[in-house]
Amino acid sequence: MAKVLRCSDLGTGCPKEIRAATEDELLKLAAEHAEKDHGISVAMIPPSMLAMVKAAIKDE
């Protein structure tokens, strides 16, 4: 079952939806999106934000 993350579910107002086959792959794509589109360096993502992202991942 595919996984989906809607950036707007994190309160950003960003319409980006990220889909991947696995949670690990989705987290990698989400980190790339955060850096490219939101200017958030992967190294600067606090554990609390990572937990929010993981909680927002849904099965598709």
C-alpha positions in Angstrom: 0.0 0.0 0.0 1.4 3.4 -1.0 2.0 6.2 1.5 1.0 9.8 1.1 2.0 13.0 2.9 0.1 16.3 2.4 2.3 19.2 3.4 -0.8 21.2 4.2 -1.6 18.6 6.9 1.4 20.1 8.8 -0.1 23.6 8.8 2.1 25.0 6.1 -0.5 26.0 3.6 1.6 24.3 1.0 -0.4 22.2 -1.6 2.4 19.6 -2.2 1.5 16.0 -1.9 4.2 13.4 -1.7 3.7 9.7 -2.5 5.9 6.8 -2.1 5.8 3.0 -1.7 7.4 3.0 1.7 7.6 5.3 4.7 11.4 5.5 4.4 11.2 6.6 0.8 8.4 9.1 1.6 10.5 10.6 4.4 13.4 11.0 2.0 11.2 12.8 -0.6 9.7 14.9 2.2 13.1 16.0 3.4 14.1 17.0 -0.2 10.9 19.0 -0.5 11.4 20.7 2.9 14.9 21.8 1.8 14.1 22.8 -1.7 10.7 24.5 -1.2 10.7 25.6 2.4 14.4 26.3 3.0 14.5 23.8 5.9 17.8 22.0 6.0 17.5 18.3 6.8 20.0 18.6 9.6 17.9 21.3 11.2 14.7 19.3 11.4 14.1 18.7 15.2 12.8 15.3 16.4 9.4 16.9 17.3 8.9 18.0 13.7 9.9 14.6 12.4 7.3 13.0 14.7 4.7 15.4 13.3 5.6 14.4 9.8 5.4 10.7 10.6 2.0 11.2 12.2 0.7 12.9 9.1 1.7 10.0 6.8 -1.4 8.2 5.6 -1.9 4.9 3.7 -3.3 5.5 0.2 
